[in-house]
Amino acid sequence: MGISTFMGLETALRGILAHQRALDTTGHNIANASTVGYTRQTADLVTTPALADPPHGLLGTGVDVQQYTRVRDNFIDIQLHAQTMRKGYAEAQQDGLNQVELSLSEPSDTGLSSLFGKYWAAWQNLANAPEDLATRQSLVQTAATLANGFNSLSSQLTTIQAQTTQEQTLTVAQVNSIGSQIAALNGSIKAANLVGQQPNDLLDRRDVLIDQLSTLGNVSVATTAGTPGALGAIDVTIGGTTLVSDITATNVSLPLSSLTSGKLAGLQAVIDGIGDPVTGYLTKLNALAAALASSTNTQHALGTDLNGNPGGAFFTVTNGSEAATLAVAPAVLADPSLVAASASGTAGDASNALAIADIQRSALVAGATIDTAYSQLVTQIGSDSQQATQTLANSSSLVDALTNRRQSVSGVSLDEEMADLVRFQRGFQASARALSAMDQMIDELINRTGRVGL
């Protein structure tokens, strides 16, 4: 088989077209240098199949673009997703614990520590003037303020629980929305692959969604298996529950079977998970209120009031929600003379008031005094919050480092792209010059060679 006269033109034309596509790819990279989630692409140039030229051998036929490749390191992606899950968990936990810490208002004049001090001092003051109605009124008001402090703190912790639960609901809706988008992209990617196209930009969009999803929960991604027509589709699970299978998205709901990291797990940890969360804090606060009410009421009942009657309940409280319901008994609040300061009922006796003041030194809550137990609770909340902040700082550093590492591989370097522009431009110009040379040779052969036989 002979070689076509126009083969040189075809070879040079292939060079022009290949370098033009490479230039277009470089321009696409430059245009998306600031696009979030964009992966740098390269036009892979390969030699076209050689043409047999017996007996001389094989004659090269030029160059072509084999495919447009995304420059991506899957191992970095896996590492980044793992650290992003941890960061999402730490962010949610830190945010919730910061709210808890702020609700304590410690140290301040309105915090329970200060209110406890004023409460015990008020009983001491009453012991110095047991028959003074103004002193009694001051004690009752101080006790009511302390009860209100318990009520307010309990309400704030309960509100944090409710807000966190609502945030969980919104986050689950976000998860399901991302799942629907991934399933739709699976369909588009399959359709492109089916006709031999390389859907790089669609793959970028899907990877961005997976990045977003990994902040919300522990995510697992696998290529769709079991069907010959997978064509680049993926299956996605979150918290051990299938979210996307091929082109089908399933709406998930809490609880998930194995939720261990990400924002959803962090929110759950704030409510009732790891590290003595809000539920645990409320339990301890209720124990403090119960101990205060029970010990005060027990001792108060042993005394007599200004009218010579046995002391009634000083505090009222509801079991199971002591901090939320703690209050000075309505009768005592209305009539301070009912405060049972005396043990004997004789004028000037204030021994029962002193006994109630001494409750401050009694070990009533897990082997600790009420004041000490509250200080331990404040310290624990502060420690938990500080630990969450440190965990977030560490995970953020790792995420930033891996993000930079991914960017160094997949991101667009304008300097590198400019160098490629020059390289492909020179290749284009050289192919064009070869085409001109070939054209001149053929023109010489056809138009300028003399006619024979005339």
C-alpha positions in Angstrom: 0.0 0.0 0.0 1.4 3.3 -1.1 1.7 6.5 1.0 -0.7 9.2 0.1 0.7 12.5 -1.3 -1.5 14.3 1.3 -0.3 12.3 4.3 2.1 15.1 5.4 -0.8 17.6 5.4 -2.8 15.2 7.6 0.1 14.7 10.0 0.7 18.5 10.4 -3.1 19.1 10.7 -3.3 16.5 13.6 -0.5 18.5 15.3 -2.4 21.7 14.9 -5.6 20.3 16.3 -3.9 18.5 19.2 -2.1 21.6 20.3 -5.2 23.7 19.9 -7.1 21.3 22.2 -4.2 21.4 24.7 -4.3 25.2 24.5 -8.1 25.1 25.1 -7.6 22.8 28.2 -5.0 25.2 29.6 -7.4 28.1 29.1 -10.1 26.2 30.9 -7.7 25.7 33.8 -6.8 29.4 33.9 -10.5 30.4 33.8 -11.3 28.1 36.8 -8.2 29.0 38.9 -10.5 30.4 41.6 -13.4 27.9 41.2 -14.0 26.0 44.5 -13.4 22.3 44.0 -12.0 22.6 40.5 -9.4 19.9 39.5 -6.7 20.8 37.1 -7.0 19.0 33.8 -4.4 17.9 31.3 -4.7 17.0 27.6 -2.9 13.7 27.3 -1.0 13.8 23.9 -0.2 10.4 22.3 1.1 9.4 18.9 -1.5 8.2 16.5 -1.2 4.6 15.1 1.7 4.3 12.6 1.1 3.4 9.0 2.8 0.4 7.5 5.2 1.3 4.7 6.8 -1.9 3.5 9.6 -2.6 3.2 10.7 0.5 5.1 8.7 -0.3 8.3 6.2 1.9 10.1 5.7 5.5 9.3 4.5 7.9 12.1 1.2 9.7 11.4 1.3 12.4 14.0 -0.3 13.2 17.4 -3.8 13.2 19.0 -5.4 13.9 22.3 -6.0 10.6 24.0 -8.1 12.0 26.8 -8.6 14.9 29.2 -7.3 13.8 32.6 -8.2 15.2 36.0 -5.0 15.5 38.1 -6.3 14.0 41.3 -4.7 12.0 44.2 -7.4 9.7 45.6 -5.3 8.9 48.7 -5.2 12.5 49.7 -9.0 12.7 49.2 -9.5 9.8 51.6 -7.2 11.3 54.2 -8.9 14.7 53.9 -12.4 13.2 54.2 -11.4 11.4 57.4 -10.1 14.6 59.0 -13.0 16.6 57.8 -15.4 14.2 59.5 -13.4 14.8 62.8 -13.4 18.5 62.3 -17.2 18.5 61.7 -17.6 16.6 65.0 -15.3 19.0 66.9 -17.0 22.1 65.5 -20.5 21.0 66.6 -19.3 19.9 70.0 -17.3 23.1 70.6 -20.2 25.3 69.6 -22.6 23.5 72.0 -20.2 23.5 74.9 -19.4 27.1 74.4 -23.1 27.9 74.8 -23.2 25.9 77.9 -20.2 27.6 79.3 -21.7 31.1 78.6 -25.0 30.1 80.3 -23.1 29.6 83.6 -22.2 33.3 83.8 -19.2 32.3 86.0 -17.6 34.1 87.6 -20.1 36.9 88.0 -22.5 38.4 90.5 -25.4 36.6 88.8 -23.7 33.2 88.7 -24.8 30.4 91.1 -21.5 30.5 93.0 -22.2 34.1 94.1 -25.9 33.4 94.8 -24.9 30.4 97.0 -22.6 32.6 99.0 -25.3 35.2 99.5 -27.8 32.5 100.5 -25.6 31.0 103.2 -24.7 34.5 104.5 -28.4 35.4 104.7 -29.0 32.6 107.2 -26.0 33.8 109.2 -27.5 37.3 109.2 -30.8 35.9 110.4 -29.0 34.1 113.3 -27.8 37.5 114.4 -31.3 39.0 114.4 -33.8 36.2 114.4 -36.9 38.3 115.2 -36.1 41.2 112.7 -38.7 41.0 109.9 -36.5 43.0 107.5 -33.7 40.4 108.0 -36.2 37.6 107.4 -37.5 39.4 104.3 -33.9 39.7 103.0 -33.3 36.0 103.5 -36.5 35.0 101.7 -35.6 37.3 98.7 -32.1 35.9 98.6 -33.4 32.4 98.6 -35.8 33.3 95.8 -33.0 34.8 93.8 -31.0 31.6 94.2 -34.0 29.5 93.1 -34.4 31.7 90.1 -30.8 31.2 89.3 -31.3 27.4 89.2 -34.5 27.9 87.1 -32.7 30.2 84.6 -29.7 27.9 84.2 -31.9 24.8 83.8 -34.0 26.7 81.2 -30.9 27.7 79.2 -29.5 24.2 79.2 -32.9 22.8 78.1 -33.0 25.5 75.3 -29.5 24.4 74.2 -30.8 20.8 74.0 -33.8 21.9 71.9 -31.7 24.1 69.6 -29.2 21.3 69.1 -32.0 18.9 68.2 -33.4 21.4 65.7 -30.0 21.8 64.2 -29.8 18.0 63.8 -33.1 18.1 61.9 -31.8 20.8 59.6 -28.5 18.9 59.1 -30.3 15.7 58.1 -32.3 17.7 55.5 -29.0 19.0 54.2 -27.6 15.4 54.0 -30.6 14.3 52.0 -30.4 17.3 49.6 -26.7 16.4 49.0 -27.6 12.8 48.4 -30.2 13.8 45.8 -27.6 15.9 44.0 -25.1 13.1 44.0 -27.6 10.7 42.5 -28.5 13.1 39.8 -24.8 13.6 39.0 -24.3 9.9 38.9 -26.9 9.8 36.1 -25.2 12.5 34.1 -21.8 11.0 34.6 -23.0 7.6 33.4 -24.6 9.2 30.3 -21.4 11.0 29.4 -19.3 7.9 29.9 -21.7 5.8 27.8 -20.9 7.9 24.7 -17.2 7.9 25.4 -17.0 11.4 26.9 -14.9 12.3 30.0 -17.1 14.3 32.4 -14.4 15.9 34.4 -16.4 19.0 35.4 -19.3 16.8 36.6 -16.8 14.7 38.6 -15.5 17.9 40.2 -19.1 18.9 41.2 -19.7 15.5 42.7 -16.4 15.6 44.7 -17.3 19.0 46.1 -20.6 17.5 47.3 -18.8 14.5 48.9 -16.5 17.0 50.6 -19.5 18.8 52.0 -21.1 15.6 53.1 -18.0 14.4 55.0 -18.3 17.4 57.3 -21.8 16.2 58.3 -21.1 12.5 59.2 -18.9 9.5 58.7 -19.1 8.9 54.9 -18.1 5.9 52.9 -17.8 6.1 49.1 -17.5 3.1 46.7 -17.8 2.6 43.0 -21.2 1.1 42.1 -20.6 -2.6 41.7 -22.7 -5.5 40.4 -23.9 -3.9 37.1 -21.9 -3.6 33.9 -23.4 -0.2 33.4 -22.0 1.5 36.5 -19.9 3.8 34.2 -18.5 5.9 37.0 -21.5 5.9 39.4 -20.8 5.7 43.1 -22.6 4.4 46.2 -22.5 6.6 49.3 -23.3 5.7 52.9 -23.4 8.0 55.9 -23.4 6.8 59.4 -23.6 3.2 58.1 -26.9 3.9 56.2 -27.1 4.0 52.4 -27.7 7.5 51.1 -27.0 6.9 47.4 -27.0 3.7 45.4 -26.1 4.3 41.7 -28.7 6.9 40.5 -31.1 6.4 43.5 -31.0 8.6 46.6 -32.7 7.5 49.8 -33.7 10.0 52.5 -32.1 9.1 55.8 -33.3 9.9 59.3 -32.0 9.8 62.8 -30.9 7.6 64.5 -28.3 6.3 62.0 -27.0 2.8 62.6 -23.3 3.8 63.2 -22.9 7.5 63.4 -19.4 8.2 64.8 -18.1 11.5 63.4 -19.1 14.6 61.6 -21.5 17.4 62.6 -24.4 15.0 63.3 -22.4 12.9 65.7 -21.0 16.1 67.3 -24.5 17.5 67.8 -25.7 14.2 69.4 -22.7 14.3 71.7 -23.8 17.7 72.9 -27.2 16.4 73.7 -26.5 13.1 75.3 -23.3 11.6 74.0 -19.7 11.4 75.0 -18.1 13.6 77.6 -20.9 14.4 80.0 -23.0 16.5 77.7 -26.0 18.7 78.4 -28.2 15.8 79.7 -25.4 15.0 82.2 -25.0 18.6 83.2 -28.8 18.9 83.8 -28.7 15.7 85.9 -26.0 17.1 88.1 -27.7 20.5 88.4 -30.9 18.7 89.4 -29.0 16.8 92.1 -27.7 20.1 93.5 -31.2 21.6 93.6 -32.6 18.5 95.2 -29.9 18.4 97.9 -30.4 22.1 98.6 -34.2 21.7 98.9 -34.1 18.5 100.9 -31.5 19.5 103.4 -33.0 22.9 104.0 -36.5 21.6 104.3 -35.5 18.8 106.7 -33.6 21.2 109.0 -36.3 23.9 108.7 -39.0 21.4 109.8 -37.0 20.9 113.1 -37.4 24.6 114.1 -40.2 26.9 115.0 -41.3 30.2 113.4 -42.1 33.5 115.1 -45.6 32.3 115.9 -44.3 29.3 117.8 -45.4 26.9 115.1 -43.3 24.1 113.7 -41.5 25.0 110.5 -43.0 24.0 107.2 -41.3 23.5 103.8 -38.9 26.3 103.0 -38.5 25.2 99.3 -40.9 23.5 96.9 -39.5 21.3 94.2 -40.7 18.7 91.6 -38.8 15.4 91.5 -37.0 14.8 88.2 -36.8 18.5 87.3 -35.6 20.0 90.5 -33.5 22.8 89.0 -36.3 23.9 86.8 -39.0 24.0 89.5 -37.0 25.0 92.7 -38.8 27.9 94.4 -39.3 29.3 97.9 -42.6 28.0 99.4 -45.4 30.4 98.6 -46.4 30.7 102.2 -42.9 31.6 103.3 -42.5 34.0 100.4 -45.7 35.8 101.5 -45.0 35.8 105.2 -41.3 35.8 106.3 -42.4 35.3 109.9 -42.9 31.6 109.0 -39.1 31.2 108.7 -38.3 28.7 111.5 -35.1 30.2 112.8 -35.6 29.0 116.4 -34.9 25.5 117.6 -36.6 26.0 121.1 -39.2 28.6 120.3 -37.8 30.9 123.0 -37.3 34.6 122.2 -33.9 35.3 120.7 -33.1 31.7 119.9 -31.6 31.3 116.4 -29.9 27.9 116.6 -32.0 26.5 113.8 -31.0 29.3 111.5 -27.3 28.5 112.4 -28.0 24.8 111.7 -29.3 25.6 108.2 -26.3 27.9 107.6 -24.1 25.0 108.6 -25.5 22.9 105.7 -23.0 24.8 103.6 -20.3 22.5 105.2 -22.2 19.2 104.9 -21.2 16.6 102.3 -24.5 16.1 100.6 -23.7 15.6 96.8 -21.5 12.6 96.0 -19.4 13.1 99.0 -19.0 16.9 98.5 -20.7 20.0 99.8 -23.3 21.7 97.6 -20.8 24.6 96.9 -18.0 22.2 96.1 -20.2 20.0 93.8 -21.3 23.1 91.9 -17.7 24.3 91.5 -16.8 20.8 90.2 -19.6 21.0 87.7 -18.4 24.5 86.5 -14.8 23.2 86.3 -15.9 20.1 84.3 -17.9 22.2 81.8 -15.0 24.5 81.4 -12.6 21.6 80.9 -14.9 19.9 78.4 -15.3 23.2 76.5 -11.5 23.7 76.5 -10.9 20.2 75.3 -13.4 20.6 72.5 -11.7 23.8 71.4 -8.3 22.1 71.4 -9.6 19.2 69.4 -11.1 21.6 66.9 -7.8 23.5 66.6 -5.9 20.2 66.0 -8.4 18.9 63.4 -8.5 22.2 61.7 -4.7 22.2 61.3 -4.8 18.8 59.8 -7.6 19.7 57.4 -5.8 22.8 56.3 -2.5 20.9 55.8 -4.3 18.2 53.7 -6.3 20.9 51.8 -3.0 22.6 50.9 -1.5 19.3 49.9 -4.5 18.5 47.6 -4.3 22.0 46.2 -0.6 21.5 45.4 -1.6 18.4 43.3 -5.0 19.3 41.9 -5.1 23.1 42.1 -4.3 25.5 39.2 -0.9 27.1 39.2 -1.1 30.2 37.0 2.7 30.1 36.5 2.6 26.5 35.3 -0.4 27.2 33.1 1.4 30.2 31.5 4.4 28.0 30.8 2.1 25.4 29.2 0.5 28.2 27.1 3.8 29.1 25.6 4.7 25.4 25.1 1.5 24.5 23.3 1.5 27.8 21.3 5.0 26.9 20.0 3.8 23.4 19.1 0.8 24.9 17.3 3.1 27.3 15.4 5.5 24.5 14.5 2.7 22.3 13.2 1.3 25.2 11.2 4.7 25.9 9.7 5.0 22.2 8.8 1.6 22.4 7.2 2.7 25.4 5.1 5.8 23.6 4.0 3.8 20.6 2.9 1.3 22.8 1.1 4.1 24.5 -0.8 5.6 21.2 -1.8 2.3 19.9 -3.1 1.6 23.2 -4.8 5.0 22.9 -6.5 4.2 19.3 -7.6 0.8 20.0 -8.9 1.0 23.5 -10.4 4.7 24.0 -11.3 5.9 20.7 -12.6 6.0 20.7 -16.5 3.6 18.7 -18.5 5.1 15.7 -20.4 4.2 14.3 -23.8 3.0 17.5 -25.4 
